[in-house]
Amino acid sequence: MNFTKIVPSIFYIDIRTGLKTFIDCLEFRITHEELNSANPYCVIEKDGLGILLFENAEYARQFSPEYRLVTNNIEEVYARVSSGFPEMLHPNLSSITLRPWGAREFALLDGQIGVIIQQW
């Protein structure tokens, strides 16, 4: 058995929250979108990663996931996020911190999901 990628689905009450997090803040790009449909969604990608964003209030209330994005240059990511979107830094992990398990991490919180940026 061989897998090449995992593509999570993230549900938002308002998809614009997800677009701010992933497109504006983390610089993903939209590769397919149906944002003006009755059931708005889009496919976003960056560096070989793919994510599906959906607007679905019922599912968004049921699932509030946390995701980890692993990088080789956490300082660069932190500098961009903290200068452009400081309001998105998670209050409990708002700066790069060496964690007990050996990873350096900081976190984002967009009101719906948590995103941990991590470097081993």
QUIHUNOR-V279588 format. One record per residue. RES is the residue in one letter. OMEGA is omega in whole degrees, 0 to 359 (none if undefined). NEAR is the number of other C-alpha atoms within 8 Angstrom. Layout:
RES/OMEGA/NEAR, RES/OMEGA/NEAR
//
This chain:
M/182/2, N/176/3, F/181/5, T/183/4, K/169/5, I/183/7, V/181/8, P/172/7, S/180/8, I/182/10, F/179/13, Y/170/15, I/177/10, D/185/9, I/179/13, R/176/6, T/179/10, G/178/12, L/177/9, K/182/9, T/189/10, F/181/10, I/184/13, D/187/9, C/186/10, L/172/8, E/168/8, F/176/10, R/179/8, I/178/10, T/172/8, H/179/7, E/170/9, E/186/9, L/181/8, N/180/6, S/178/6, A/178/4, N/187/10, P/174/12, Y/174/12, C/174/13, V/179/12, I/182/14, E/174/12, K/174/9, D/179/4, G/177/5, L/177/9, G/179/11, I/172/11, L/176/12, L/180/14, F/168/13, E/180/13, N/187/11, A/181/10, E/180/7, Y/180/9, A/179/14, R/181/8, Q/186/6, F/173/7, S/187/9, P/173/7, E/181/8, Y/175/8, R/172/8, L/182/8, V/181/8, T/173/8, N/181/6, N/184/7, I/179/13, E/180/7, E/180/7, V/180/8, Y/180/11, A/180/8, R/182/9, V/185/12, S/178/9, S/184/7, G/186/7, F/183/10, P/180/8, E/181/4, M/179/8, L/181/15, H/183/10, P/181/5, N/180/5, L/188/11, S/176/10, S/180/9, I/185/11, T/173/8, L/183/8, R/181/8, P/181/5, W/173/4, G/179/7, A/171/10, R/187/12, E/161/15, F/188/15, A/175/14, L/175/12, L/183/11, D/180/10, G/179/4, Q/184/9, I/173/10, G/176/12, V/177/11, I/175/12, I/190/13, Q/171/13, Q/177/11, W/none/7
//
